[in-house]
Amino acid sequence: MTASPRAWWRLEDVSGGFGPSALTIGNFDGVHCGHRELMRRTSVAARENGWKASVLTFNPHPAKVVAPARAPQMITACARRVELMGAEGIAQVLVLPFTEDVARWTPQEFVKVLAEQLGAKCLVIGDDFRFGHRQAGNRELLEQLGKRCGFEVIAVDPVNVRGERVSSSLVREMVGDGRIARAARLMGRPFELEGRVVSGAGIGSKQTVPTLNLEPDSEVLPRDGVYVTRTHDLDNGRSWDSITNVGMRPTFGGDAVTVETFLLSPYDAPQPERIRVQFLWRVRDERKFPSPETLKTQIFRDVARARRVHERLRKFCA
């Protein structure tokens, strides 16, 4: 298992030991294939020069401070983003709290932090990288400042998957449309939700099938419907094939979106407290049934289909 990077959650906590660093900067929401390429190039530069492979990211998303009405919903919670960075060779991450004061940093002030406090020797950036107050800084200015401050700039071309430029906004669109398989191609891994298991209304255990009810840490949810999933217990490593319903439970007059997962095999006590649900395939839309009994019959059909999908996936991955 890949080790999680060392994480700092405040600039004040970063010691002089952060540098020398090869550094990439961004929100990295979703940690998709484009983000992973930036991190891979950062790791290569660090390895070749004896530097530390590093990431500077922000929490909350800067748009939530400077333009809240346009702020995107987050695909991946911050702690999970940090964890995923380790798989790309990142050794350390500064999660910079994005405040109004940080938003007012000029490009020159921003670069001073990179050079003096983070020990940047190399910056790996995407082609659309902007920085500083009102995004006044661009690649040309960054290269000029880098010459003065002693770091180089490596610009990385966008990553395309099947002719489409990979972006967090495109991932959000695919997930919101329920196009889970396509989202997985853009991310290079299944879309997932994780969080606490919370008490439900108790309807499933009495009238249909018992489920684990997830309170997600992140904000983006798939389109309402039924999905083939894989569920992981975050506390002790157990995992199960599963099927998950995202939606309003219209058969029972639900008035809020829930994420309910039925495990396809029984588990030994205790019940999981925190789970990660990976979405693998969309089965059908959520719909209202005339009675709990007809819904239960449909659930068993969905479960049979989910078992077949899981079996095909195992053969494909073998």
NORLIN-V288104 format. One record per residue. N is the residue number from 1. RES is the residue in one small letter. PHI is phi in radians with two decimals (none if undefined). BURIAL is # if it has 16 or more other ideal C-beta (glycine too) atoms within 10 Angstrom, else .. D_CENTER is the distance of its C-alpha to the mean C-alpha in Angstrom with 1 decimal. Layout:
N,RES,PHI,BURIAL,D_CENTER ; N,RES,PHI,BURIAL,D_CENTER
This chain:
1,m,none,.,18.2 ; 2,t,-1.24,.,16.5 ; 3,a,-1.28,.,17.1 ; 4,s,-1.24,.,14.6 ; 5,p,-1.12,#,15.6 ; 6,r,-1.22,.,18.0 ; 7,a,-2.14,#,16.6 ; 8,w,-1.93,#,18.7 ; 9,w,-2.00,#,18.0 ; 10,r,-2.58,.,21.0 ; 11,l,-1.07,#,22.9 ; 12,e,-1.10,.,26.1 ; 13,d,-1.50,.,24.9 ; 14,v,-1.32,#,24.5 ; 15,s,-1.57,.,27.7 ; 16,g,-1.14,.,29.6 ; 17,g,-1.47,.,28.1 ; 18,f,-1.17,#,24.8 ; 19,g,-1.63,#,26.5 ; 20,p,-1.22,#,27.6 ; 21,s,-2.26,#,24.1 ; 22,a,-1.68,#,22.5 ; 23,l,-2.27,#,19.9 ; 24,t,-2.09,#,17.1 ; 25,i,-2.26,#,16.0 ; 26,g,2.93,#,13.3 ; 27,n,-1.38,#,10.5 ; 28,f,1.00,#,8.0 ; 29,d,-1.22,#,5.6 ; 30,g,1.64,#,3.4 ; 31,v,0.75,#,5.5 ; 32,h,-1.48,#,7.8 ; 33,c,-1.07,#,11.5 ; 34,g,-1.16,#,12.8 ; 35,h,-1.08,#,10.8 ; 36,r,-1.14,#,11.7 ; 37,e,-1.17,#,15.2 ; 38,l,-1.05,#,15.6 ; 39,m,-1.21,#,14.7 ; 40,r,-1.09,#,17.0 ; 41,r,-1.13,#,19.7 ; 42,t,-1.10,#,19.3 ; 43,s,-1.12,#,19.8 ; 44,v,-1.10,.,22.8 ; 45,a,-1.06,#,24.4 ; 46,a,-1.14,#,24.1 ; 47,r,-1.13,.,25.6 ; 48,e,-1.24,.,28.4 ; 49,n,-2.06,.,29.4 ; 50,g,1.29,.,28.9 ; 51,w,-1.69,#,26.3 ; 52,k,-1.79,#,23.2 ; 53,a,-1.26,#,19.9 ; 54,s,-2.36,#,18.0 ; 55,v,-2.27,#,15.3 ; 56,l,-1.94,#,15.9 ; 57,t,-2.28,#,13.1 ; 58,f,-2.29,#,13.8 ; 59,n,-2.60,#,13.4 ; 60,p,-1.33,.,14.0 ; 61,h,-0.97,#,13.1 ; 62,p,-0.90,#,16.6 ; 63,a,-1.09,.,17.4 ; 64,k,-1.20,.,17.5 ; 65,v,-1.69,#,20.4 ; 66,v,-1.61,#,22.2 ; 67,a,-2.67,.,21.7 ; 68,p,-0.96,.,20.3 ; 69,a,-1.16,.,21.5 ; 70,r,-1.83,.,19.3 ; 71,a,-1.16,.,16.1 ; 72,p,-1.35,.,13.1 ; 73,q,-1.23,.,11.3 ; 74,m,-1.53,#,7.8 ; 75,i,-1.32,#,5.0 ; 76,t,-2.33,#,3.0 ; 77,a,-1.11,#,6.2 ; 78,c,-1.05,#,7.9 ; 79,a,-1.08,.,9.3 ; 80,r,-1.23,#,6.5 ; 81,r,-1.02,#,5.5 ; 82,v,-1.05,#,9.3 ; 83,e,-1.05,#,9.7 ; 84,l,-1.16,#,8.0 ; 85,m,-1.09,#,10.2 ; 86,g,-1.08,#,13.1 ; 87,a,-1.15,#,13.0 ; 88,e,-1.76,#,14.0 ; 89,g,1.57,#,16.8 ; 90,i,-1.31,#,15.8 ; 91,a,-1.72,#,18.2 ; 92,q,-2.63,#,17.6 ; 93,v,-2.40,#,15.4 ; 94,l,-1.80,#,16.9 ; 95,v,-1.66,#,14.8 ; 96,l,-1.45,#,17.4 ; 97,p,-1.06,.,18.1 ; 98,f,-1.56,#,18.6 ; 99,t,-2.09,.,22.0 ; 100,e,-1.10,.,24.8 ; 101,d,-1.14,.,26.6 ; 102,v,-1.10,#,23.8 ; 103,a,-1.07,.,23.7 ; 104,r,-1.56,.,27.4 ; 105,w,-1.01,#,27.2 ; 106,t,-1.27,.,29.1 ; 107,p,-0.95,#,27.9 ; 108,q,-1.18,.,30.6 ; 109,e,-1.18,.,29.4 ; 110,f,-1.08,#,25.8 ; 111,v,-1.16,#,27.0 ; 112,k,-1.05,.,29.4 ; 113,v,-1.08,#,26.5 ; 114,l,-1.06,#,24.9 ; 115,a,-1.33,#,28.3 ; 116,e,-1.56,.,29.9 ; 117,q,-1.68,#,27.3 ; 118,l,-1.84,#,24.6 ; 119,g,1.03,#,27.2 ; 120,a,-1.17,#,25.6 ; 121,k,-1.91,#,27.7 ; 122,c,-2.69,#,25.4 ; 123,l,-2.00,#,22.7 ; 124,v,-1.86,#,20.4 ; 125,i,-2.28,#,19.4 ; 126,g,-1.42,#,18.5 ; 127,d,-1.22,.,21.5 ; 128,d,-1.87,.,20.6 ; 129,f,-1.15,#,20.1 ; 130,r,-2.30,.,21.9 ; 131,f,-2.71,#,22.6 ; 132,g,1.49,#,24.9 ; 133,h,-0.94,.,26.5 ; 134,r,0.94,.,26.1 ; 135,q,0.94,.,24.3 ; 136,a,-1.27,.,27.8 ; 137,g,-1.56,#,26.9 ; 138,n,-2.22,.,26.3 ; 139,r,-1.06,#,26.4 ; 140,e,-1.05,.,30.2 ; 141,l,-1.15,#,30.4 ; 142,l,-1.07,#,27.8 ; 143,e,-1.13,.,30.0 ; 144,q,-1.11,.,33.1 ; 145,l,-1.17,#,31.8 ; 146,g,-1.10,#,30.5 ; 147,k,-1.09,.,34.1 ; 148,r,-1.29,.,35.4 ; 149,c,-1.72,.,32.9 ; 150,g,1.54,.,32.8 ; 151,f,-2.27,#,29.5 ; 152,e,-1.70,.,28.8 ; 153,v,-2.12,#,26.2 ; 154,i,-1.99,.,24.6 ; 155,a,-1.70,.,23.2 ; 156,v,-1.97,#,21.0 ; 157,d,-1.17,.,21.5 ; 158,p,-1.05,.,18.8 ; 159,v,-1.67,#,17.4 ; 160,n,-1.99,.,18.7 ; 161,v,-2.13,#,18.1 ; 162,r,0.91,.,21.2 ; 163,g,1.45,.,22.4 ; 164,e,-1.98,.,19.5 ; 165,r,-1.23,.,17.8 ; 166,v,-1.34,#,14.1 ; 167,s,-2.65,#,12.4 ; 168,s,-1.11,#,9.5 ; 169,s,-1.13,.,12.4 ; 170,l,-1.20,#,13.4 ; 171,v,-1.05,#,10.1 ; 172,r,-1.01,#,10.6 ; 173,e,-1.09,.,14.2 ; 174,m,-1.13,#,13.9 ; 175,v,-1.12,#,11.9 ; 176,g,-1.09,.,14.4 ; 177,d,-1.51,.,17.2 ; 178,g,1.40,#,16.4 ; 179,r,-1.55,#,16.2 ; 180,i,-1.17,#,13.8 ; 181,a,-1.11,.,15.5 ; 182,r,-1.20,#,15.3 ; 183,a,-1.03,#,11.5 ; 184,a,-1.10,#,11.3 ; 185,r,-1.12,#,13.8 ; 186,l,-1.21,#,11.9 ; 187,m,-1.55,#,8.8 ; 188,g,1.32,#,11.3 ; 189,r,-2.97,#,10.0 ; 190,p,-1.17,#,9.9 ; 191,f,-1.10,#,7.7 ; 192,e,-2.50,#,7.5 ; 193,l,-2.19,#,8.6 ; 194,e,-2.46,#,10.0 ; 195,g,2.81,#,12.7 ; 196,r,-1.39,.,16.5 ; 197,v,-1.49,#,19.0 ; 198,v,-2.08,.,21.4 ; 199,s,-1.24,.,24.9 ; 200,g,-1.70,#,25.4 ; 201,a,-1.43,.,28.6 ; 202,g,1.42,.,30.1 ; 203,i,-1.22,.,30.9 ; 204,g,-1.04,#,29.2 ; 205,s,-1.15,.,31.1 ; 206,k,-1.67,.,34.3 ; 207,q,-2.09,.,34.3 ; 208,t,-2.26,#,31.7 ; 209,v,-2.41,.,29.5 ; 210,p,-1.25,.,27.8 ; 211,t,-2.34,#,24.0 ; 212,l,-1.67,#,21.3 ; 213,n,-1.77,.,20.0 ; 214,l,-1.70,#,16.5 ; 215,e,-1.83,.,15.7 ; 216,p,-1.19,#,11.9 ; 217,d,-1.36,#,10.3 ; 218,s,-1.73,#,8.1 ; 219,e,-1.82,.,10.2 ; 220,v,-1.47,#,9.6 ; 221,l,-2.04,#,11.8 ; 222,p,-1.15,#,13.3 ; 223,r,-0.96,#,16.9 ; 224,d,-0.88,.,19.4 ; 225,g,2.80,#,20.6 ; 226,v,-1.93,#,20.9 ; 227,y,-2.32,#,18.5 ; 228,v,-1.33,#,19.1 ; 229,t,-2.38,#,16.5 ; 230,r,-2.25,#,16.3 ; 231,t,-2.00,#,16.1 ; 232,h,-2.15,#,15.9 ; 233,d,-1.43,#,17.6 ; 234,l,-1.31,.,15.8 ; 235,d,-1.64,.,19.2 ; 236,n,-2.38,.,21.3 ; 237,g,1.46,.,19.6 ; 238,r,-1.17,.,21.1 ; 239,s,-2.59,.,19.6 ; 240,w,-2.53,#,21.0 ; 241,d,-1.13,#,21.1 ; 242,s,-2.72,#,20.5 ; 243,i,-2.40,#,20.6 ; 244,t,-2.27,#,18.8 ; 245,n,-1.86,#,20.1 ; 246,v,-1.95,#,18.2 ; 247,g,2.79,#,20.8 ; 248,m,-1.73,#,23.9 ; 249,r,0.92,#,26.2 ; 250,p,-1.10,.,28.9 ; 251,t,-1.07,#,31.5 ; 252,f,-1.91,.,31.6 ; 253,g,1.20,.,31.4 ; 254,g,-1.11,.,27.9 ; 255,d,-2.17,.,27.1 ; 256,a,-2.58,.,23.4 ; 257,v,-1.26,.,20.2 ; 258,t,-2.20,#,19.5 ; 259,v,-2.12,#,17.3 ; 260,e,-2.09,#,19.9 ; 261,t,-2.07,#,19.7 ; 262,f,-1.83,#,22.9 ; 263,l,-1.42,#,23.1 ; 264,l,-1.42,#,25.4 ; 265,s,-2.43,.,27.1 ; 266,p,-1.21,.,28.4 ; 267,y,-2.17,.,27.2 ; 268,d,-1.42,.,29.3 ; 269,a,-1.06,.,29.2 ; 270,p,-1.54,.,27.5 ; 271,q,-1.13,.,25.0 ; 272,p,-1.02,#,21.4 ; 273,e,-1.76,.,20.3 ; 274,r,-2.31,.,16.5 ; 275,i,-2.31,#,14.8 ; 276,r,-2.09,#,11.7 ; 277,v,-1.96,#,12.4 ; 278,q,-1.67,#,11.4 ; 279,f,-1.66,#,12.8 ; 280,l,-1.90,#,15.3 ; 281,w,-2.81,#,18.0 ; 282,r,-1.58,#,19.3 ; 283,v,-1.61,#,22.7 ; 284,r,-2.92,.,24.1 ; 285,d,-1.25,.,24.1 ; 286,e,-1.30,#,24.7 ; 287,r,-2.62,.,28.3 ; 288,k,-1.50,.,31.1 ; 289,f,-1.85,#,33.6 ; 290,p,-1.17,.,37.2 ; 291,s,-2.78,.,37.0 ; 292,p,-1.02,.,34.9 ; 293,e,-1.16,.,36.9 ; 294,t,-1.21,.,36.0 ; 295,l,-1.11,#,32.3 ; 296,k,-1.09,.,32.7 ; 297,t,-1.07,.,34.3 ; 298,q,-1.15,#,31.5 ; 299,i,-1.05,#,29.0 ; 300,f,-1.14,.,31.0 ; 301,r,-1.13,.,31.0 ; 302,d,-1.08,#,27.2 ; 303,v,-1.09,#,27.1 ; 304,a,-1.06,.,29.5 ; 305,r,-1.15,#,27.5 ; 306,a,-1.08,#,24.3 ; 307,r,-1.06,.,26.4 ; 308,r,-1.14,.,27.6 ; 309,v,-1.12,#,24.1 ; 310,h,-1.06,#,23.0 ; 311,e,-1.13,.,26.3 ; 312,r,-1.11,.,25.9 ; 313,l,-1.12,.,22.4 ; 314,r,-1.12,.,24.0 ; 315,k,-1.14,.,26.9 ; 316,f,-1.16,.,24.8 ; 317,c,-1.52,.,22.8 ; 318,a,-1.19,.,26.1
